[in-house]
Amino acid sequence: MPSRPYAVLFDLDGTLIDSIGLLLKCVRHTFEGRTPAPTDAEWVAGIGTPLRRQLAAFASNEEEIEELTSRYRTFQRQEHDSFTSAFPGVVETLLELERRGNPMGVVTSKSNEMMNRGLAWVGIDKLMRTTIGMESSTIHKPEAAPVLLALEELGYSPDEAVFVGDSPHDILSGNAAGVVSIAALWGPFSKDQLEPARPDVYLERIEDLLPVLDRLQNGEPRT
């Protein structure tokens, strides 16, 4: 049984901040008048992995990837604040975790620039003791590396941490790292889509994280 409060790691888009609409606006703008272009479903399926990796599937060479990335980023910076907000209950739950002494961090494949901007915009940046963005690691979700890097920065081991995310990439990353993987069902992925990744816990609301942590802290099984 852990002798200190669990570390709580979060994905960002679709987990803490409601920005999926923004991401879809960005990709529609990026590919306007172009073929091939991703459908909304194809783009959502890749959310949680680095932007360049997503764009590369629809580009023919490195120069085109650069062009698409620049077009996407420019529009994202321009529209970010108008289409980014915290999900209901996020700020209150994070403040309670802070009060309880749970160290928190973000593990995302989003660029560090946009990660930091999103956290600051919704007012939760000061609650995070570690922030791992796309440039923070050369290895990305669904591999374990970014989760393990966050834990290293917090001084925690996998058996005293959870990772909350809305995508299969998050769950696979958490499982690979050996933490308790928690699926957030308020994002764009359904339970049926998340189930093959085998999360330890499903949450309907972020507020439900608090009793899950209580059970884990008391030594109850993770599933």
DAJO-V231364 format. One line per field, one symbol per residue. psi: psi as a letter, one per 20 degrees, with the letter a starting at -180 (. if undefined). A space follows every 10 residues. Layout:
BEGIN
psi = ???
END
This chain:
BEGIN
psi = pqirqqqoqq rfpiggqnjh gghhhghggh jpjqqqqqrg ghghhipirq ghgghhijqi rhghgggggg gggghghgig hhkprqqpig ggghhhgghi jopqrpoqjq qhghghgggh hikjhiipiq ooagihqipr pjrhghghgg hghikqrhjk qqppriqhhg ghggghijro pppojjaipr hhhhghimqh qpphqhhihg hghggghjjq qh.
END
